Amino acid sequence: MLTLASKLKRDDGLKGSRASATASDSTRRVSVRDRLLVKEVAELEANLPCTCKVHFPDPNKLHRFQLTVTPDEGYYQGGKFQFETEVPDAYNMVPPKVRCLTRMWHPNITETGEICLSLLREHSIDGTGWAPTRTLKDVVWGLNSLFTEDFRSKVEDYIKRYAR
């Protein structure tokens, strides 16, 4: 992470001096996504739930990371659930792609790891889908909420109401 942040600072310093060739400037350009991710990852790490851990396999690629959720309450207490996140080039206009790597039974996670969470949808009927104002912190907190007591009570209410 620090490597990309230092690269951004170095690139900003080079913008003042135009002595280098245009071709070499284009190879040092950093995408809007990467600029956003530097800020968002710092905010995410500062506000990470105690039940979550984020791991960046390559510190220079903030757009790919793994999330581990270890719930401390509810049905999934004591479990360890791995998620793989990839942030597309069009971020923050489109949501990150998240897939669950841990096989389990969960009403919002399919056998192939697809996650049904409204904020991960580009277009949502109820209007709670992805918006450019959302951040990675919202995604992590949303995934964490799939394993909390509040979620469990909603599922139980749904089952009582509709399972006849």
C-alpha positions in Angstrom: 0.0 0.0 0.0 2.7 2.5 0.9 4.4 1.8 -2.4 1.4 3.0 -4.4 0.9 6.0 -2.1 4.6 7.0 -2.5 4.2 6.5 -6.3 1.3 8.9 -6.3 3.3 11.5 -4.4 6.3 11.1 -6.8 4.0 11.4 -9.8 2.5 14.6 -8.4 6.0 16.0 -7.9 6.9 15.2 -11.5 3.9 17.0 -12.9 5.5 20.3 -12.0 8.6 19.6 -14.0 7.8 18.8 -17.6 11.4 18.0 -18.5 10.6 14.3 -19.1 9.2 13.0 -22.3 5.5 12.6 -22.8 5.8 8.9 -23.4 7.4 8.3 -20.1 4.7 10.4 -18.4 2.0 8.2 -19.8 3.7 5.1 -18.3 3.6 6.7 -14.8 0.0 7.8 -14.9 -2.2 6.4 -12.1 -5.8 5.7 -12.7 -8.7 7.5 -10.9 -9.5 4.1 -9.4 -6.1 3.8 -7.9 -6.1 7.3 -6.5 -9.5 6.6 -4.9 -8.3 3.3 -3.5 -5.3 4.8 -1.7 -7.7 7.0 0.3 -10.4 4.4 0.7 -8.0 1.6 1.9 -6.6 4.0 4.6 -10.1 4.8 5.7 -11.1 1.1 5.6 -8.2 0.0 7.8 -9.0 2.8 10.3 -12.6 1.7 10.5 -12.4 -2.1 10.1 -14.9 -4.1 12.2 -13.1 -6.2 14.9 -14.5 -9.3 13.2 -12.8 -8.5 9.8 -9.3 -8.6 8.4 -8.1 -7.4 5.1 -5.1 -8.9 3.2 -3.5 -7.5 0.1 -1.5 -10.2 -1.6 0.3 -7.6 -3.7 0.7 -4.2 -1.9 1.0 -2.5 -5.4 -2.4 -3.8 -6.5 -5.0 -2.3 -4.1 -7.7 -3.3 -6.5 -7.4 -6.9 -5.5 -7.7 -8.0 -1.9 -9.0 -10.7 0.4 -11.4 -10.2 3.3 -11.7 -12.6 6.2 -14.8 -12.4 8.4 -14.8 -14.3 11.7 -18.2 -13.7 13.4 -18.3 -13.4 17.1 -22.1 -14.0 17.5 -25.0 -15.9 15.9 -25.2 -19.1 13.8 -21.8 -18.5 12.2 -19.9 -17.7 15.4 -16.4 -19.3 15.3 -16.5 -19.6 11.5 -13.9 -18.1 9.2 -15.2 -16.9 5.9 -13.0 -15.7 3.0 -14.0 -13.2 0.4 -12.1 -12.2 -2.7 -12.7 -8.6 -3.9 -11.7 -7.1 -7.2 -12.3 -3.4 -7.9 -12.9 -2.8 -11.6 -11.3 0.0 -13.7 -14.7 1.9 -13.8 -14.8 2.1 -10.0 -16.5 4.2 -8.3 -19.2 4.2 -11.0 -19.6 0.5 -10.7 -19.4 -1.7 -7.6 -16.5 -4.0 -6.7 -16.9 -7.7 -7.6 -16.9 -9.8 -4.5 -17.0 -13.6 -4.3 -17.1 -15.9 -1.3 -14.3 -18.5 -1.3 -15.7 -20.4 1.7 -18.3 -23.1 1.0 -21.2 -22.8 3.4 -24.9 -22.5 3.6 -26.1 -19.0 3.7 -29.3 -17.5 2.3 -27.4 -14.7 0.6 -24.5 -16.7 -0.8 -24.8 -19.2 -3.6 -22.8 -22.5 -3.9 -20.5 -20.8 -6.4 -19.8 -17.9 -4.0 -22.0 -15.2 -5.6 -23.3 -12.8 -3.0 -26.7 -11.3 -2.9 -26.2 -7.9 -1.2 -28.0 -4.9 -2.6 -25.0 -2.5 -2.3 -23.0 -4.8 -4.6 -25.6 -4.5 -7.4 -25.0 -1.9 -10.1 -28.8 -1.4 -10.4 -31.2 -2.2 -7.6 -35.0 -2.2 -7.6 -35.2 -0.8 -4.1 -32.7 2.0 -4.7 -30.2 0.7 -2.2 -27.8 -0.5 -4.8 -24.3 0.8 -5.6 -23.8 4.6 -5.8 -20.6 6.5 -6.5 -20.8 7.8 -2.9 -20.3 4.3 -1.5 -16.8 3.1 -0.5 -15.0 -0.1 0.2 -15.8 0.5 3.9 -19.5 0.2 3.1 -18.8 -3.1 1.2 -16.9 -4.6 4.1 -19.4 -3.5 6.7 -22.2 -4.9 4.5 -20.5 -8.3 4.2 -19.9 -8.3 7.9 -23.6 -7.6 8.5 -24.5 -10.9 6.8 -23.2 -12.7 9.9 -24.6 -10.6 12.7 -27.5 -11.3 15.1 -29.6 -8.6 13.5 -29.4 -10.5 10.2 -30.3 -13.7 11.9 -33.4 -12.2 13.4 -34.5 -10.9 10.0 -34.1 -14.4 8.4 -36.0 -16.0 11.3 -38.8 -13.5 10.8 -38.9 -14.2 7.1 -39.1 -17.9 7.7 -41.9 -17.6 10.2 -43.8 -15.3 7.9 -43.5 -17.2 4.6 -42.6 -20.8 5.4 -46.0 -22.5 5.6 
